[in-house]
């Protein structure tokens, strides 16, 4: 099935429901844990691989529904690092499915451009077979300048691996002298995650009836609305999506209040951190150094320090993102032109 299936005409009832939902706040970023493919296959007396194929078909259909509702960004949990522990036959099939689907994606370049979709693959891509890495890099690099809609595919991903990787990047930055230990904050760690360029996750949906996150977007979902749907992923319907959006709208105001409180608290913590750091530096400075700067108030010193911290962290993040982009550019296959 195509990544961009032919759009199905909405029924009059669906159109009415969409119209009603659009009068309220709509999530801009929706994440899916697409759980239940294997159970669906068993339920239908199919091979498990057929369940995964049906799961992809449902993803393509769901992306169309989201785009129609004005959802700008979708993140899907396609393959966990933990999935490598599954039987070899199943892992091999999932890798082959990835090859086929990303190759198909590049056959639909015109549709990618028409819909303005940016494809991002989030995860420890280096764990994947080399040819799968190449297919991923080609799709990501081709679509990276599109901005109408974003599809994040979490592949070879777990939140714990992502957070650990971000911590390693910060530690390396301190060792290299690019940032100071005092520069490290929640915000800086957040900007080192694979999802740094994404909007906040507004709504996270898990199918199959399981009520857990399975190491998916643990950091990003802290202030998200969670919806657990008691239906297997291939059976997920537009009505289930409508229901989760209604659930989001009922909880929207509380989520926004919590996010605002977090942002205010982070600002306070950062100001306190800058103040403490300047105070320490003044306390450890030689008396003549303090005397030479008597005309500069403590507030002024803190402002100067905050600006230098901002410049350091921006430079550090710029280099980090550049390295990640360079990695994808290096592994992209070279296509011969006739």
Secondary structure, 3 states (H helix, E strand, C coil): CCCCCCCCCCCHHHHHHHHHHCCCCCCCEEEEECCCHHHHHHHCCCCHHHHHHHHHHHHHHHHHHHHHHCCCEEEEEEEEHHHHHCCHHHHHHHHHHHHHHHHHHHHCHHHHHHHCEEEEEECCHHHCCHHHHHHHHHHHHHHCCCCCEEEEEEEEECHHHHHHHHHHHHHHHHHCCCCCHHHCCHHHHHCCCCCCCCCCCCEEEECCCCCCCCCCCCCCCCCCEEEECCCCHHHCCHHHHHHHHHHHHHHHHHHHHHHHHHHHHHHHHHHHHHHHHHHHHHHHCCHHHHHHCCCCCHHHHHHHHHHHHHHHHHHHHHHHHHHHHHHHHHHCCCCCCC
